[in-house]
């Protein structure tokens, strides 16, 4: 008879391990242990937690390797656990908190209903993600921080591995607060930028670009990418945009960009391209989140991007792997 192997049992255990990490992130355990080990009762007092319950979570966290025992009933932070501190570069504390946030937790827990019905259980309960974040500003701030952190390795790969030679001007379509565009402009001193997005993010984008010393090299333009985007740039960047939309809407966005392009312009799609094999991949993990949270959002394969481009009078030119699972997918006018 068939039996469960180690991989299956490991997957079953992962939810408990994530819940322990989420508890650590929510309670700020790593911040409290930053200066050295603490007795569990004292740690619980500082975190505002129930000591016997926290003790059980710490035992699981020690098994993960993010804390270690110190003395009879104390714990210390490990090097691996330091990444959950709030004050270190590359902290993943906000990322864990966002993925464990009430509505995200509901979305993944109700993925069976989404698959059964073909529409997001999340949207049915909470409305669209951006409606929910607008109605809950504290969650919105946490989400934007999470997205900024998530973009760091993608952006680093973009500026290191893509050759921007010949790109004197670039439009960052739906560029948000401008973190990606700022990194590209810093790495390419002769380039000018336009950040294009909705009115509600424009002021925050101007603030960030000014703080980065880029106000004289980058303007913020307000608009709707389904209608039009600024014309005549050498490159159009779409960073984590197309995966939010189904194929019909993704083609509408690309056609809008295509109308704005010069013959020598290029489209740069920064996404996670899903491989066709059966090996584990970040894109497959993200795709299930997209399935759970959006109606129509998805991560795509290289071939699926090529079909979108074809429908928008573009053609796939190159796919550059950027590391950490991300890809830069370049398209040119057909």
ROFIRO-183493 format. One line per field, with one value per residue (C-alpha): x, y, z. Coordinates in nm, 3 decimals. Layout:
N
u	[X,...]
v	[Y,...]
w	[Z,...]
// end
This chain:
334
u	[0.000,0.119,0.257,0.352,0.719,0.936,0.849,0.477,0.527,0.763,0.495,0.247,0.495,0.566,0.241,0.337,0.684,0.547,0.299,0.589,0.784,0.474,0.438,0.804,0.757,0.431,0.558,0.894,1.089,1.402,1.408,1.388,1.673,1.894,2.109,2.150,1.966,1.666,1.485,1.155,0.946,1.125,1.102,0.728,0.690,0.869,0.667,0.334,0.290,0.170,0.494,0.387,0.252,0.560,0.783,0.620,0.667,1.032,1.088,0.965,1.172,1.483,1.413,1.402,1.734,1.635,1.680,1.882,1.858,2.055,2.064,1.792,1.495,1.630,1.678,1.921,1.893,2.098,2.260,1.981,1.718,1.873,1.701,1.372,1.495,1.327,1.649,1.871,1.912,1.717,1.484,1.204,0.993,0.740,0.727,0.635,0.376,0.220,0.196,0.040,-0.197,-0.563,-0.683,-0.376,-0.407,-0.774,-0.689,-0.447,-0.661,-0.955,-0.764,-0.970,-1.288,-1.116,-1.016,-1.357,-1.543,-1.294,-1.307,-1.113,-1.258,-1.049,-1.224,-1.564,-1.495,-1.272,-1.314,-1.009,-0.671,-0.631,-0.981,-0.897,-0.565,-0.726,-0.988,-0.717,-0.433,-0.214,-0.231,-0.166,0.154,0.268,0.193,0.392,0.686,0.660,0.657,0.957,1.155,1.042,1.163,1.517,1.676,1.483,1.601,1.960,1.953,1.802,2.068,2.355,2.251,2.061,2.246,2.071,2.300,2.095,1.824,1.831,1.473,1.253,0.891,0.821,0.458,0.262,0.590,0.441,0.664,0.959,1.204,1.284,1.313,1.538,1.776,1.794,1.857,2.132,2.301,2.264,2.361,2.276,1.920,1.604,1.290,0.915,0.721,0.365,0.092,-0.241,-0.294,-0.313,0.052,0.197,0.286,0.463,0.657,0.767,0.880,1.089,1.248,1.332,1.483,1.693,1.823,1.648,1.386,1.578,1.607,1.263,0.909,0.591,0.301,-0.051,-0.273,-0.443,-0.234,-0.541,-0.597,-0.244,0.112,0.370,0.495,0.840,1.061,1.341,1.217,0.896,0.935,0.649,0.765,0.531,0.236,0.118,0.086,-0.200,-0.418,-0.577,-0.465,-0.721,-0.631,-0.257,-0.285,-0.477,-0.191,0.070,-0.122,-0.137,0.240,0.287,0.099,0.339,0.657,0.899,1.024,1.341,1.174,1.171,0.939,1.104,0.881,1.021,0.835,0.889,0.872,0.747,0.955,0.784,0.950,0.834,1.117,1.028,1.037,0.946,0.710,0.498,0.468,0.377,0.127,-0.080,-0.086,-0.204,-0.471,-0.586,-0.591,-0.682,-0.951,-0.743,-0.394,-0.127,0.243,0.323,0.571,0.804,0.572,0.267,0.446,0.539,0.170,0.071,0.337,0.220,-0.136,-0.001,0.208,0.529,0.772,0.976,1.343,1.523,1.471,1.743,1.747,1.818,1.867,1.630,1.372,1.307,1.340,1.371,1.160,1.239,1.004,1.044,0.797,0.698]
v	[0.000,0.357,0.545,0.905,0.979,1.237,1.511,1.482,1.488,1.782,1.976,1.901,2.030,2.349,2.512,2.474,2.609,2.909,2.974,2.974,3.219,3.435,3.441,3.535,3.819,3.950,3.952,4.103,3.819,3.881,4.249,4.157,3.907,4.143,4.233,3.880,3.585,3.622,3.396,3.284,3.454,3.784,3.747,3.684,3.992,4.211,4.068,4.089,3.713,3.419,3.257,2.887,2.933,3.123,2.849,2.595,2.819,2.880,2.505,2.485,2.789,2.625,2.326,2.559,2.711,3.074,3.065,2.839,2.745,2.953,2.829,2.634,2.825,3.094,3.151,3.340,3.459,3.273,3.429,3.277,3.431,3.779,3.835,3.864,4.173,4.495,4.696,4.489,4.525,4.255,4.194,3.951,4.035,4.241,3.979,3.706,3.928,4.012,3.651,3.563,3.859,3.767,3.801,3.633,3.344,3.314,3.316,3.026,2.830,2.856,2.770,2.450,2.661,2.886,2.587,2.427,2.741,2.898,3.233,3.370,3.299,3.596,3.838,3.698,3.776,4.085,4.241,4.303,4.318,4.689,4.769,4.582,4.761,5.101,5.028,4.915,5.169,4.990,4.674,4.886,5.026,4.679,4.550,4.829,4.759,4.390,4.465,4.695,4.425,4.160,4.376,4.425,4.104,4.141,4.500,4.413,4.144,4.386,4.656,4.403,4.171,4.381,4.606,4.943,5.073,5.286,5.355,5.730,5.747,5.493,5.490,5.281,5.182,5.157,5.214,5.267,5.465,5.439,5.206,5.008,5.314,5.486,5.189,5.183,5.559,5.540,5.264,5.450,5.811,5.933,5.805,6.005,5.848,5.889,5.719,5.660,5.561,5.654,5.981,5.822,5.714,6.014,6.226,5.940,5.866,6.230,6.221,5.907,6.025,6.360,6.183,5.976,6.295,6.215,6.489,6.658,6.333,6.188,6.320,6.163,6.144,6.047,5.832,5.501,5.244,5.096,5.429,5.546,5.578,5.852,5.826,5.817,5.656,5.415,5.158,5.074,4.883,4.669,4.539,4.288,4.432,4.182,3.899,4.086,4.060,3.793,3.750,3.990,4.274,4.202,4.236,4.564,4.701,4.587,4.736,5.067,5.053,4.947,5.256,5.477,5.314,5.432,5.172,5.125,5.113,4.803,4.660,4.524,4.289,4.210,3.904,3.546,3.326,2.978,2.692,2.408,2.131,1.974,2.107,2.335,2.703,3.036,3.106,2.804,2.913,3.268,3.142,2.975,3.303,3.480,3.214,3.253,3.634,3.755,3.672,3.628,3.699,3.441,3.377,3.280,3.071,3.212,3.076,3.238,3.575,3.526,3.477,3.794,3.991,3.855,3.973,4.320,4.351,4.277,3.990,3.827,3.918,3.779,3.627,3.703,3.512,3.758,3.514,3.452,3.321,3.649,3.708,4.010,3.942,4.182,4.247,4.462,4.588,4.303]
w	[0.000,-0.061,0.236,0.312,0.264,0.436,0.188,0.258,0.635,0.595,0.410,0.688,0.945,0.753,0.861,1.228,1.161,0.975,1.258,1.504,1.287,1.254,1.634,1.665,1.413,1.560,1.918,1.827,1.988,1.780,1.876,2.245,2.212,2.010,2.313,2.441,2.595,2.821,3.061,2.907,3.177,3.120,2.743,2.773,2.994,2.740,2.449,2.631,2.600,2.811,2.930,2.918,2.565,2.450,2.593,2.362,2.058,2.149,2.156,1.795,1.696,1.841,1.616,1.316,1.422,1.475,1.855,2.084,2.447,2.695,3.052,3.228,3.085,2.856,2.485,2.266,1.907,1.643,1.338,1.127,1.354,1.339,1.002,1.196,1.381,1.271,1.258,1.026,0.649,0.468,0.763,0.677,0.981,0.784,0.507,0.753,0.920,0.583,0.471,0.805,0.804,0.859,0.501,0.347,0.592,0.498,0.127,0.148,0.392,0.155,-0.161,-0.198,-0.230,-0.484,-0.693,-0.656,-0.767,-1.005,-0.826,-0.530,-0.187,-0.070,-0.308,-0.210,0.158,0.152,-0.193,-0.408,-0.237,-0.305,-0.177,0.142,0.185,0.121,0.388,0.635,0.613,0.867,0.656,0.348,0.498,0.593,0.242,0.075,0.308,0.222,-0.152,-0.118,0.066,-0.183,-0.473,-0.339,-0.478,-0.805,-0.844,-0.759,-1.026,-1.277,-1.240,-1.236,-1.519,-1.771,-2.014,-2.028,-2.304,-2.542,-2.285,-2.224,-2.099,-1.922,-1.806,-1.498,-1.564,-1.237,-1.058,-0.713,-0.482,-0.720,-0.547,-0.861,-1.083,-0.828,-0.825,-1.207,-1.227,-0.965,-1.166,-1.499,-1.442,-1.793,-1.785,-1.719,-1.580,-1.565,-1.291,-1.415,-1.171,-1.018,-0.836,-0.490,-0.498,-0.682,-0.379,-0.203,-0.522,-0.547,-0.184,-0.232,-0.556,-0.398,-0.095,-0.337,-0.500,-0.828,-0.853,-1.137,-1.337,-1.288,-1.311,-1.180,-1.425,-1.321,-1.540,-1.615,-1.802,-1.966,-2.142,-2.226,-2.099,-2.167,-2.524,-2.680,-2.413,-2.495,-2.244,-2.059,-1.734,-1.600,-1.263,-1.095,-1.287,-1.549,-1.298,-1.130,-1.441,-1.655,-2.015,-2.166,-1.933,-1.958,-2.336,-2.294,-2.081,-2.331,-2.623,-2.439,-2.396,-2.760,-2.883,-2.687,-2.816,-3.083,-3.335,-3.129,-2.787,-2.570,-2.305,-1.990,-1.790,-1.445,-1.321,-1.206,-1.515,-1.428,-1.575,-1.759,-1.558,-1.230,-1.013,-0.719,-0.814,-0.657,-0.946,-0.864,-0.501,-0.599,-0.855,-0.583,-0.389,-0.703,-0.752,-0.392,-0.375,-0.724,-0.975,-1.288,-1.155,-1.235,-1.284,-1.644,-1.837,-2.101,-2.373,-2.214,-2.212,-2.576,-2.662,-2.473,-2.660,-2.994,-2.927,-2.846,-3.165,-2.976,-2.988,-2.717,-2.760,-2.457,-2.113,-1.858,-1.529,-1.249,-0.963,-0.670,-0.920,-1.102,-1.476,-1.702,-2.009,-2.293,-2.584,-2.896,-3.156,-3.386]
// end
